[in-house]
Every structure is written in structure tokens, then in C-alpha cells.
Amino acid sequence: MCTTCGCSSGQVRIGARPHHHEDEHKHPQNQPHFSLSTFRPVSSQTDTETRLLKIEQDVLGENNQFAELNRQFFKKNNMLALNLVSSPGSGKTTLLTSTLLQLKQTQRCYVIEGDQQTENDAQRIRETGVPALQINTGKGCHLDAKMISHALEKLQPQQDSLLFIENVGNLVCPAEFDLGEYAKIAILSVTEGEDKPLKYPHMFAAAQVVIINKIDLLPYVTFDLDKCIAYAKQVNPNIEIICLSSTRGDGMAQWLDWLNKHK
């Protein structure tokens, strides 16, 4: 249960192992396996506020343990894991497919897709030739570290690779859930309000990079690019800003340079 929004993870479905467009490879050695003790029951006399706090501590505490195991796995296998976060419709999947088409010739890439329902986005990724695994969260509005650990067991990524995690479209709960990633990449399109960083400060404070997408539409929308950048810097003075169009290609070189620099 997510105490921020009340969503349940009971309907989570992690897709079957994806079809690879290359020879099968062995599972990396010493991939983490996870088990945690059951939460202690809370006294029936505990007031509601205390019980909610206890649930939140348990949920985030368990998540952080899985996140640390994921982080150790990524480090051991020299993998760059990135958590792509945004509201729905920002262009995450289009940006990701454009990125993969340019990277796959020189880098081994993998993708974990998060959506409440359907495998549509994972299928779009597989059409690029890159292995992708879909996680359907049902009523859940975010991915958590335990979901990622199970997805890694199915995906079986090789060493020296790049993993993109496309989170469920939501700028609230994913800010609180560490997946063990190297960085959160917040994606914001010019078809949204330029004040999104002020409305969702926790997400933009947690992100290392904000990508302002669909800049090819700037002549047709009322979006103040300078204000958006200023708001993002107000929330997070150290955040890096990349402005691009994933369809037309403007600014993609800066994004690819960032990836190569951090790989």
C-alpha cells in the first residue's frame, strides 16, 4: 500500500521473459535474491495517525532494503540504471525509443516498462530490437524496488549495460521510492504548464536531470521556457536542464552526451 495515494500493489504483474533479438546469454552471477521478514502487526489500540506512520515506515523501509540490493547489483555489474519519471503524455516512450535507436549500435541496453495496464509501451521498445520487460501495476501508481528486483531476474541483463526504467506516469509517488537507480530523469513537455517544478517540488528536487521535451511545439503553445528553467533551478539549484525534441531531433545530442559521460 502506498500511503501517499492509497494505491495497492496486490495486482502487480511482471511480464514474462522478453524475446531477445540475439543469442541467449547466461544470467549474471550472484544476482541478488530477496527475502524480508513479515511486518509486525500494529496494536488495534494505536490511533490512525500512528498506524499510518507505521505503515509508511514499513513500506519505505522495505523498499529501501530492496533498493540497496539493486544498487549493489548495478554496481557489481557496471550497469547504469536510470529512472525516467514524468506525468502521462510527456513523451517518455517516444524519447526512449529515439534514444535506443541511436545507442543500440554501441551500447547494450535494456528497458523495464511500468504501466497500470497493457504491454503497449514494452512492445514499442521491443520493435527497436532492445529487450524490454513490462510491469503492470494494476491500481498502483508507481514502481518500487521489489518490482525492479523481480524484473531483473526475468530480464537477465548482461554486465556493462545501460538500463532504462520507465516509471508509471505520475509526478508524486515515484519521488519517494528509490529503485536503486543512478539517477532520476524528470521529463516535462512544453504542452504542460511551466510551473510543474513548483507544483511537484519533491520530484524535481529528487531528479538529477530535467528534460524539457517537445520544444518543436514551442511556437504553438503558451509555455514560458525561461520560467520553467528558473522554477526547476529554484527547486533544485544543481539540476541539469536539457531541452530537446525527441521527434525532430533538436537537443538529442546533448542528451546522448550526458548518457555517454555517465556510462
N, C-alpha and C positions, 0 to 999 in steps of 0.2 A: 504493500500500500504506500502510495506517495502522499505524504502528509501535506505537501504544498497544494495539491489539487484533488486528492482523494481518489486517484486512479488505482486500479488493481492490476497486478501483473499476473493474475491467475490464468489468463487466456493467451499467454505468450506462446508463439510457435516459431521455432527456429528452423529454417528451411533445410532440406536435405543437402547433402554434399553436392556442390555445383559441378556441372560438367566442365572439364578443363579442355582447353584447345591446345594441349601439349601433353607430353608423356606424363604418366602418373609419377609422383615422387614420394619419397618417404617422409613420414611425419617427423618434424624436428625432435631431436632427443630431449628428454627431460621437460617436455611441455607440462605446465602446471596442471595438477588436478586438485579440485577444491572440495572441501567439506567443512562446514561450520556447525557448531552446536546450536540446538533449538533455543529460541529466545525464552527467557524466564517469564512465566506468567505474571501479570501485574495484579496486585490486590484489588478485589472488587470494590474496596472502600476508597481507592485512590480517586481523587477528583479528576474531572475531564481534562483539565489543563495539564496536570501532571502525567496522565496517561498518554496524551498526545505527544508531549515532550519525550516520554519514554519510547514511544513508537518511532518518532523521528530519529532519536539517538540510535536505536537498534537498526533501523533501515540504513541510515548513513554509515553507521559503524561497520555493518556487514559489507556494504558497498565498498567502503574504503579498504577493507581487507582484500577483496577480490581485485580492486584497482591496483593495489600494490603488487599482487601476484602477476597481474597482466603487465605492469610496468617492468617487473623483473624479467618476464618472458621477452618483451620487446628489446630490452637492453641486451640480454644474453644473445639474442638472435640478430642484433644490429638492424632492427626494424624501426622505421619512422612511422608512428601512428598518429593520425590527425583526426580530430573530431569536428566534423562540419555541422554547424548549427545555424538555424535561421527560422523565421516564420514560414508558413506554407506559401509557395509561389514565388520565392526569391530567385529561383533558377539554380538551386543547388545541383540537381541531377544533370542539367544541361552543362553547367560549369564542369562537373566531374567528368562527363563523357568527353568534352573537349580537351580536358587536361589529360585524360588517359590516352586519347588518340595521339597526343604529342609525346607522351612519356614512355609508352609501352615498348617502343623500339630500343630504348636504352636502359629502362628500369623494370624490374619485376614488380608488378602492382597487384593489389588485392583490394576488394571492397566488401564492407559489411553495410547492408541497407536496412534502415529502420523505418517502418510504416505501421500504422494501425492495421491495415488490411492490404491485400493484393501483393503480387510479385512484379508489378509493372516496372518499377524503377530498377530492380535487380536484373530483369530481362533486358532493359535498355543498356545496362552496363555490360552484360554478357555479350551483347551484339558487337561491342568493341574488341572482343577477344580476351577480356580480362575476367578472371574468376570472381564471382560475386555471390554472396550468401544473403538471403532475405530473412530478417527478423520481423514478424508481425506481432505487435504488442497488444492487439485487441483493444481494450479500453485504456491501456497505458499510454501516457503522453511523452515518454522518453525512454531511451535505452539506459541500462545500468551495467555495471562492471561484470556482474554474474552472467548476464546475457552474452556479453562480449567473450567471456572465457569459454562458454559453451560453443559459441560460433567459431572461435579459433580452433577448437577440437575438430570441428567438421571441415573448416576451410583449409586447415593444414598449410599455412603459409611457409615458404622457404625463408632461409636466412637472407640478410642483405636486401630486404624488400621494403616496399612502401605500402602501408595500409591506410586506406581512407574509410572512415566510419561516417556514413551519412545518417545523422540523427533524425528522429521524428520532428516534423515541423512544429516548433514550439520555442519561444524565447524565455520561458520561465524555468521549468523544472530541470532541463538539461544543464543549466548553470550550476546546479547543486551537486550533480552526480559526476564524480571523477571516474573515467573509464580506464585510467592508466595511460592515457594518451600523452604525447609530447606537447601538443598544443590544441586549444580550441580555436577554430577559424569561424568567426561570425560573418555571415553573408547577409547583406542588405541590398535590396534593389531600389532603383530610383522610382519605382511605381509605388513604393511605400512612403511613409512620412519621414522627413529628415530628422524628426525628433525621436526616432526609435531608440537611440542610445540613452536618452533621458528617461523614456518610458520603461525601459528594461535594463536598468543600470547594472544589475548583478551579472547578466550575460556579457555585456561589453566590458565590464571590469575583469571578468574571468578569461576573456579572449586575448590571445596574443596578436591576432591579426583580424582586421575587419576588411572584407572585400565588398566594395560598393559595385554592384552588378547592374547590367543593362544600361550602361551610360550612353549607348546609342539612342536611347529613348529620351534623353535629356531635353531635346528641342520640343518635345511633345507633352511633357508633364510639368507640373508645378512642383519642382523639387529643388531646394537650395543646397547644392553640393558643398559649398563652403561652410554653411551652417552645420550640416551633417558631420563633416570632418571635425569642426570645432566642438560639437557636442560629444563626439566619441573621445576626443582628447580631454575634454572636461571630466568625463567619467574615468578614463584610463589614460593618463599622460604618456605612458610607454607603448600604447598600442600602435601597431603598424597599419597604415592605410594603403590599400591597393584598389584603384579604380579601373574597371575593365568592362568589356562586353564579351561574354562567352560565345555569342553567336557571330559577331563581326570580327572578333579577334583583338580589338583595341585593348592594350594593357595586359594581355596574356603573357607577354614576355617577362614582365615584372613578377607575375605570379610564379611562373616556371623558374625564374632565377631564385626566388625565395625558397622554393622546394629543393632545388639543387644545392643551395647554400646550406640548408639544414639537414640534408640527407648525409 
